[in-house]
Amino acid sequence: MLAAQDFLREGLRKTIGTGDRTRVWLDPQVPSNPALAANDVGIHRDQNLLVKHLIEQDTKQWRIDVLQSLVDPGDIPLIRSIR
């Protein structure tokens, strides 16, 4: 039972939904093992930036220009895989 708990915990990540409650830099949403918060490109970042700011609200598609300006390039394909 304990082994199963560890396995589940490693794979847990926050559900994104609309992104209005998920913080980019603090909440684990990047699909990895274990799930992680996004890494930045080394610029000053707003700790409270929400995932909804990375999504075009009309189309529900990722805003690639914003991802490229804020997020580590290694995380971008992982983030874009989230639907």
C-alpha positions, 0 to 999 in steps of 0.5 A: 500500500505504501509503495502505491502511495509513493507511485501516485504521489510521484505522478500527481499534478494539478489539474489545469482547467481554465488555468485561473487557479494554477500558478505557473511558477509554483504549482506542479503542472508540467508533465514529468515524473514527478510533475513540476512547476514550470522553469523560467528563462532567468528573468524577473517573474511574477510569482502569482502569474496564472496559467490562464495568462499563457492560454488564448482564451478564445481558442483555448490554445497555448500562447506560444509567444508568451511561453517562449518569452517566459518559460525555459525552452525545455519545458515548452513541449511538455506544457504544449502537450497539456490539453 
